[in-house]
Amino acid sequence: MKSSEHHANRANDAVQRLAQPIGNFLTETFHMIGLFAIGAATVWAGVVFFIELMGKGHASIEDLLLLFIYLEIGSMVGIYFKTNHMPLRFLIYIGITALTRHLIGWVNHEPKPDMGVVILSGAILILALSVLVIRYSSHKFPATAATPDSGDLTDTDVGG
């Protein structure tokens, strides 16, 4: 009985040794393909929007903020390629910019802005405060070399 258990454990170990590198390769390949797709879609959307903007002949603040969102997404993808970490602050900056863009559009197009303006402003404030908390915590508790390179959402003060 012990002999069959031993053989089963050895077979299991052999399968694990074979499957682990294949799984790592497939995961890394999926990440790279996904990043290329996100990067390409961002560039494509930004270029198409810019061409439409040039055809319009003028740019509103909402248009400029949308271009800024494209820039932040592109920067975030670039940083992920370089560091294998998703800069959490960039996601928050994108959220702040998107909410600000929405707020400006709301105020410009609504005849009488209502409580939604206060709610959006509060959401922007909460996101801004979260950036402060993240910056403080990444300064107070910096990532160490022993931190595993997992590609998780992190903030190691990359990108300012």
C-alpha positions as CSV (number, residue, x, y, z in Angstrom):
1,M,0.0,0.0,0.0
2,K,2.8,2.4,0.9
3,S,4.5,1.6,-2.4
4,S,1.5,2.6,-4.5
5,E,1.1,5.8,-2.4
6,H,4.7,6.6,-3.0
7,H,4.4,6.1,-6.8
8,A,1.2,8.2,-6.8
9,N,3.0,11.0,-5.0
10,R,6.0,10.8,-7.4
11,A,3.7,10.8,-10.4
12,N,1.8,13.8,-8.9
13,D,5.1,15.6,-8.3
14,A,6.2,14.9,-11.9
15,V,2.9,16.3,-13.3
16,Q,3.3,19.4,-11.1
17,R,6.9,20.0,-12.3
18,L,5.7,19.8,-15.9
19,A,2.4,21.7,-15.5
20,Q,3.9,24.6,-13.5
21,P,6.2,26.1,-16.2
22,I,3.5,25.5,-18.9
23,G,0.9,27.3,-16.7
24,N,3.3,30.2,-16.0
25,F,4.1,30.5,-19.7
26,L,0.4,30.5,-20.7
27,T,-0.5,33.1,-18.0
28,E,2.4,35.4,-19.0
29,T,1.4,35.0,-22.7
30,F,-2.2,35.9,-21.8
31,H,-1.0,39.0,-19.9
32,M,1.1,40.1,-22.8
33,I,-1.6,39.6,-25.4
34,G,-4.1,41.4,-23.2
35,L,-1.7,44.3,-22.6
36,F,-1.1,44.6,-26.4
37,A,-4.8,44.5,-27.0
38,I,-5.5,47.2,-24.4
39,G,-2.6,49.3,-25.6
40,A,-3.6,49.0,-29.3
41,A,-7.3,49.7,-28.5
42,T,-6.3,52.8,-26.5
43,V,-4.1,54.2,-29.2
44,W,-6.8,53.4,-31.8
45,A,-9.5,55.1,-29.8
46,G,-7.3,58.1,-29.0
47,V,-6.3,58.6,-32.7
48,V,-9.9,58.2,-33.9
49,F,-11.1,60.7,-31.3
50,F,-8.2,63.1,-32.1
51,I,-9.1,63.0,-35.8
52,E,-12.8,63.7,-35.0
53,L,-11.7,66.5,-32.8
54,M,-9.6,68.1,-35.6
55,G,-12.5,67.8,-37.9
56,K,-14.7,69.6,-35.4
57,G,-12.3,72.5,-35.3
58,H,-12.4,73.1,-31.6
59,A,-11.9,71.3,-28.3
60,S,-13.9,71.5,-25.2
61,I,-12.5,70.8,-21.7
62,E,-14.4,67.5,-21.8
63,D,-12.6,66.6,-25.0
64,L,-9.2,67.4,-23.5
65,L,-10.1,65.3,-20.4
66,L,-11.0,62.4,-22.6
67,L,-7.6,62.7,-24.3
68,F,-6.0,62.8,-20.8
69,I,-7.8,59.5,-19.9
70,Y,-6.4,57.9,-23.0
71,L,-2.9,59.1,-22.0
72,E,-3.3,57.7,-18.5
73,I,-4.5,54.3,-19.8
74,G,-1.5,54.2,-22.1
75,S,0.9,55.2,-19.3
76,M,-0.6,52.5,-17.1
77,V,-0.1,49.8,-19.7
78,G,3.5,51.0,-20.3
79,I,4.3,50.9,-16.6
80,Y,2.8,47.4,-16.4
81,F,5.1,46.3,-19.2
82,K,8.2,47.7,-17.5
83,T,7.5,46.7,-13.9
84,N,4.9,43.9,-14.1
85,H,2.8,45.8,-11.5
86,M,-0.4,47.7,-12.1
87,P,0.0,51.2,-10.7
88,L,-3.1,51.6,-8.6
89,R,-2.9,55.4,-8.5
90,F,-3.2,55.6,-12.2
91,L,-6.6,53.8,-12.0
92,I,-7.7,56.3,-9.4
93,Y,-6.4,59.2,-11.6
94,I,-8.5,57.8,-14.4
95,G,-11.5,57.7,-12.2
96,I,-11.0,61.2,-11.0
97,T,-10.6,62.5,-14.6
98,A,-13.7,60.6,-15.8
99,L,-15.8,61.9,-12.9
100,T,-14.5,65.4,-13.5
101,R,-15.4,65.1,-17.2
102,H,-18.8,63.9,-16.3
103,L,-19.3,66.7,-13.8
104,I,-18.3,69.4,-16.3
105,G,-20.6,67.9,-18.9
106,W,-23.5,67.8,-16.4
107,V,-23.0,71.4,-15.3
108,N,-22.6,72.6,-18.9
109,H,-25.7,70.8,-20.2
110,E,-28.2,70.7,-17.3
111,P,-30.4,73.8,-17.0
112,K,-30.3,73.5,-13.2
113,P,-27.7,71.2,-11.7
114,D,-29.0,69.3,-8.7
115,M,-27.7,67.1,-5.9
116,G,-25.9,65.0,-8.4
117,V,-23.2,67.7,-8.6
118,V,-22.6,67.4,-4.9
119,I,-22.5,63.6,-5.1
120,L,-20.0,63.6,-8.0
121,S,-17.9,66.2,-6.2
122,G,-17.9,64.0,-3.1
123,A,-16.8,61.0,-5.1
124,I,-13.9,63.0,-6.6
125,L,-12.9,64.1,-3.1
126,I,-13.0,60.5,-1.9
127,L,-10.8,59.4,-4.8
128,A,-8.4,62.2,-4.2
129,L,-8.1,61.3,-0.5
130,S,-7.5,57.7,-1.5
131,V,-4.5,58.8,-3.6
132,L,-3.1,60.6,-0.5
133,V,-3.6,57.5,1.6
134,I,-1.9,55.3,-1.0
135,R,1.0,57.7,-1.4
136,Y,1.5,58.0,2.3
137,S,1.3,54.2,2.8
138,S,3.7,53.5,-0.1
139,H,6.2,56.0,1.5
140,K,5.7,54.8,5.0
141,F,5.7,51.1,4.1
142,P,7.7,50.7,0.8
143,A,7.7,47.5,-1.2
144,T,10.8,45.5,-0.5
145,A,12.9,43.3,-2.8
146,A,11.4,40.3,-1.0
147,T,8.0,41.2,-2.3
148,P,7.0,38.6,-4.9
149,D,6.7,39.7,-8.5
150,S,3.0,38.8,-8.8
151,G,1.8,41.6,-11.1
152,D,-0.9,42.5,-8.6
153,L,-2.4,45.9,-8.2
154,T,0.3,47.8,-6.3
155,D,1.6,51.3,-5.8
156,T,5.3,51.6,-5.4
157,D,5.5,55.3,-6.3
158,V,6.0,54.5,-10.0
159,G,5.0,57.3,-12.2
160,G,5.1,60.1,-9.8
